Amino acid sequence: MIYKSYVFEEQIKEIKKNFFLFYGENLGLKNEFKNLIRQDHNKSEIFKFSQEEVLKNQDIFYNEILNISLFEKKKIFFIDNCTDKIFDIIQKIKKKVDTQKIYLFAEILDKRSKLRNYFEREKDCITVACYPDNEITIKKIINNKLKGFIGLNPENINMITDACSLDRNKLKEQLDKTISYFRDKKINNDKLEDILGIKENVDFNYLKDEALNGNKINTNKLLSETILESEKNVYYLALINQRLNKLHEIYKLSNGSNMENSINMLKPPIFWKEKQMFLLQAKKWNLNKIKRVLNKTYKLEIEIKSNPYVNKDLLIKKLIVDMCQLANAS
């Protein structure tokens, strides 16, 4: 049975099922669901496994799940990194589970996945797709969390949105810092910039924008002057992706006609100070160019995360140069 993520969040206390599958690339959303489940079952005993641990120690896993005492707490099981390899085990225990609840967490599962198909088809199972967040969902979370704060406005909402780069885990960190700092619930934009660390990322944003503008002189100058922090390389890619996705949206709305009108049509709206920059970049880029760079950033993120020995700064700088060259390509 398929549930939308927001429906599951709203109805979690009412869902009386024993088997759940959460899949997709939105790690922050999956972590939120884990926290909600813990809160909803705060009197239960929670066991954590990875799929690899289950496969290597199947007897221990079966005994833990199936040995139930009337005097024990209810058992909740979290199983991470699930793939189709665990499918047979789930089928084997499914009919024997009574009060226990099994929560599976997986990365992207395509439509051919046995595990995904089974959970979507079976009426006594729940599956929830955890797709990436967009600006609308992020800003909705910000508005909900900071409801009642004096001074909350589109400008500082945009600040927080940009600072988290559509990452829920990072968003939680930024909101926690904001709520902790402004205990009087009065937001000051200058102080907000400081606690979000926005000023630390200004240099990279200048570099990113000049590359997307195709300005070779300024891009080369900023490449030599900008200090890239190694631990922020994935964040830099997220900033690039965020801008490219917005340009993609502008281009589709314009259908090759008036870019300025398309920028004004965007939801949520672009902050007025940034409109001129968006207009300059939108005129340089088309759907083909945007897709080419998004493909590059996707592959680069995988390489950065999977290869600890690669020179990450060099790869980011090469990407910036490639972007600048592509911006000027016909």
KEGU-971196 format. One record per residue (C-alpha): z, y, x. Coordinates in steps of 0.05 Angstrom, whole numbers. Each point is the difference from the previous one (the first is absolute). Layout:
// residues N
SITE       pz       py       px
SITE        Z        Y        X
...
// end
This chain:
// residues 330
SITE       pz       py       px
SITE        0        0        0
SITE      -21       68       28
SITE       47       60        0
SITE      -17       71       22
SITE       48       23       53
SITE       28       58      -42
SITE        9      -46      -60
SITE       38      -51       42
SITE       44       56       27
SITE       16       24      -71
SITE       12      -69      -30
SITE       32      -37       58
SITE       65      -13      -39
SITE      -38      -28      -59
SITE      -45      -50       36
SITE       28      -70       -6
SITE      -43      -39       48
SITE       16      -39       63
SITE      -61        7       44
SITE      -29       66       24
SITE      -56       18       49
SITE       -8       70       30
SITE      -63        8       41
SITE      -37       58       33
SITE        3       49       57
SITE       52       47      -28
SITE       60      -21       41
SITE       42       58      -26
SITE      -10      -20      -72
SITE       18      -73       16
SITE       63       24       34
SITE       18       41      -61
SITE       -9      -61      -44
SITE       47      -40       46
SITE       53       55       -8
SITE       -9        0      -76
SITE        7      -75       -2
SITE       63        3       43
SITE       30       52      -47
SITE      -18      -40      -61
SITE       31      -63       29
SITE       58       30       38
SITE       45      -59      -19
SITE      -50      -52       25
SITE       -5      -32       68
SITE      -64       22       35
SITE      -37      -45       51
SITE      -55       26       44
SITE      -56      -44       29
SITE      -67       11       31
SITE      -57      -47      -19
SITE        1      -28       71
SITE       74      -18       -7
SITE      -12      -34      -66
SITE      -58      -41       27
SITE       38      -22       62
SITE       65      -17      -37
SITE      -22      -24      -68
SITE       59      -46      -11
SITE       50       56       14
SITE      -39       45      -47
SITE       -2      -52      -56
SITE       74      -15        7
SITE       18       74       -2
SITE      -40       11      -63
SITE       15      -63      -38
SITE       74      -10       16
SITE       33       39      -56
SITE       75        0      -16
SITE       31       27      -64
SITE       49       39       44
SITE      -52       32       45
SITE      -32       67       -8
SITE      -71        2      -25
SITE      -51       -6       56
SITE      -55       49       15
SITE      -54      -17       52
SITE      -44       50       37
SITE      -58      -32       37
SITE      -42       46       45
SITE      -70       -5       30
SITE      -24      -48      -53
SITE      -71      -29       -1
SITE      -34      -59      -34
SITE       36      -45       50
SITE       63        3      -43
SITE      -37      -16      -65
SITE       15      -75       -2
SITE       74       12       13
SITE        5       50      -57
SITE      -34      -49      -47
SITE       47      -54       22
SITE       64       38      -14
SITE      -24       39      -61
SITE       20      -51      -53
SITE       68      -12       32
SITE       22       72        2
SITE       48       22      -55
SITE       43       61       14
SITE      -26       14       70
SITE      -51       56       10
SITE      -55       -3       52
SITE      -33       64       25
SITE      -61       -8       44
SITE      -27       59       41
SITE      -70       -2       29
SITE      -51       45       34
SITE      -69        9      -32
SITE      -21      -61      -40
SITE      -73       -2      -21
SITE      -23      -25      -68
SITE      -13      -70       28
SITE       72      -10       21
SITE       31      -62      -33
SITE       69       33        1
SITE      -24       64      -33
SITE      -41      -37      -53
SITE       57      -46      -17
SITE       50       56      -10
SITE      -50       41      -40
SITE      -17      -59      -45
SITE       69      -31      -13
SITE       39       31      -57
SITE       67      -15       32
SITE      -19       35       65
SITE       -6       75       15
SITE      -48       31       49
SITE        1       74       21
SITE      -54       32       43
SITE       28       51       49
SITE      -59       46       13
SITE        3       60       47
SITE       29       63      -29
SITE      -40       63      -12
SITE       20       73       -2
SITE       14       -4      -75
SITE       50      -57        6
SITE       33       31       62
SITE        8       68      -33
SITE       27      -33      -63
SITE       55      -33       42
SITE       15       66       35
SITE        6       36      -67
SITE       46      -54      -28
SITE       45       -3       61
SITE        6       76        8
SITE        5       16      -74
SITE       49       57      -10
SITE       -9       29       71
SITE       -9       75       -1
SITE      -62       23       38
SITE      -39      -65       -9
SITE      -73       22       -6
SITE      -71      -25       16
SITE        4       26       72
SITE       62      -39       21
SITE      -22      -61      -41
SITE      -64        2       42
SITE       42        6       63
SITE       38      -64      -16
SITE      -64      -36      -22
SITE      -35       17       66
SITE       62      -18       41
SITE        2      -71      -29
SITE      -76      -13        2
SITE        3      -40      -64
SITE       49      -49       30
SITE       58      -17      -47
SITE       46      -21       57
SITE      -11       66       35
SITE        5       37      -67
SITE       69      -30      -11
SITE       23       24       69
SITE      -26       70      -13
SITE       31        4      -69
SITE       67      -26       26
SITE       -1       54       54
SITE      -19       54      -51
SITE       54      -20      -50
SITE       53       -6       55
SITE      -17       68       31
SITE       -6       40      -64
SITE       67      -21      -30
SITE        1       64      -42
SITE      -67      -21      -30
SITE      -34       63       23
SITE      -63      -13       41
SITE      -22       48       55
SITE      -71      -11       25
SITE       13       20       73
SITE       60      -46        5
SITE      -39      -55      -35
SITE      -55        5       53
SITE       53      -10       54
SITE       33      -61      -31
SITE      -66      -33      -17
SITE      -25       10       71
SITE      -63       33      -25
SITE       -3       50       57
SITE       -2      -58       49
SITE      -65      -24      -32
SITE      -35       67       -4
SITE      -38       -9       65
SITE      -30      -66      -21
SITE      -20       29      -67
SITE      -37       56       36
SITE      -34      -53       43
SITE      -19      -43      -60
SITE      -28       60      -38
SITE      -42       25       58
SITE      -29      -69       10
SITE      -17       -7      -74
SITE      -32       70        4
SITE      -43      -24       58
SITE       25       55       45
SITE      -11      -31       69
SITE       29       57       41
SITE       65        4      -38
SITE        5      -75       -6
SITE       -6      -10       76
SITE       49       57       13
SITE       52      -29      -49
SITE      -11      -71       28
SITE       23       24       68
SITE       58       40      -28
SITE       27      -45      -56
SITE       55      -49       18
SITE       -8      -64      -41
SITE       64      -39      -11
SITE      -13      -75        7
SITE       48      -20      -56
SITE      -38       46      -48
SITE      -70      -29       11
SITE       -1      -36      -67
SITE       25       63      -33
SITE      -57       40       32
SITE      -50      -51      -29
SITE       33        9      -68
SITE       -9       76        4
SITE      -74      -10       16
SITE       -9      -51      -57
SITE       35       46      -49
SITE      -48       57       15
SITE      -62      -45       -1
SITE       20      -30      -67
SITE        8       69      -28
SITE      -69       20       26
SITE      -28      -64      -30
SITE       28       21      -67
SITE      -29       71        6
SITE      -69      -27       18
SITE       -1      -48      -60
SITE       22       56      -48
SITE      -53       48       26
SITE      -57      -51       -3
SITE      -34       43       53
SITE        8       65      -38
SITE       55       53        2
SITE       55      -22       48
SITE       46       58      -16
SITE        2      -19      -74
SITE       15      -72       20
SITE       59       21       43
SITE       28       39      -59
SITE       -7      -61      -44
SITE       43      -45       45
SITE       63      -30      -29
SITE       51       13       26
SITE      -27       69       22
SITE       -9       20       73
SITE       47       55       23
SITE      -38       66        2
SITE       10       11       74
SITE      -38      -65       16
SITE      -60       10      -46
SITE      -44       35       51
SITE       12      -56       51
SITE      -17      -53      -52
SITE      -64       38      -18
SITE      -23        4       73
SITE       13      -74       11
SITE      -31      -22      -67
SITE      -66       32       21
SITE        0      -39       65
SITE       15      -69      -29
SITE      -35      -47      -48
SITE       19      -68      -29
SITE      -33      -39       56
SITE       35       38       56
SITE       67       -4      -35
SITE       -6      -76       -9
SITE      -19       -9       73
SITE       62       36       25
SITE       46      -35      -51
SITE      -27      -66       26
SITE       16       23       71
SITE       71       21      -18
SITE       12      -66      -36
SITE      -21      -42       61
SITE       38       47       47
SITE       65       -7      -39
SITE       -5      -76        4
SITE      -12        3       75
SITE       58       48       11
SITE       48      -43      -40
SITE      -23      -67       29
SITE      -10       17       73
SITE       61       29       35
SITE      -38        8       66
SITE      -57       44      -25
SITE       -2       73       19
SITE       14       30      -68
SITE       -6       73       19
SITE      -68      -12       31
SITE      -25      -35      -63
SITE       24       57      -44
SITE      -34       51       45
SITE      -65      -40       -1
SITE        3       -1      -76
SITE        8       76       -1
SITE      -61        8       45
SITE      -40      -48      -44
SITE       20       39      -62
SITE      -22       66       31
SITE      -67      -29       19
SITE      -11      -32      -68
SITE       18       65      -36
SITE      -61       32       34
SITE      -46      -59      -10
SITE      -56        7      -52
// end
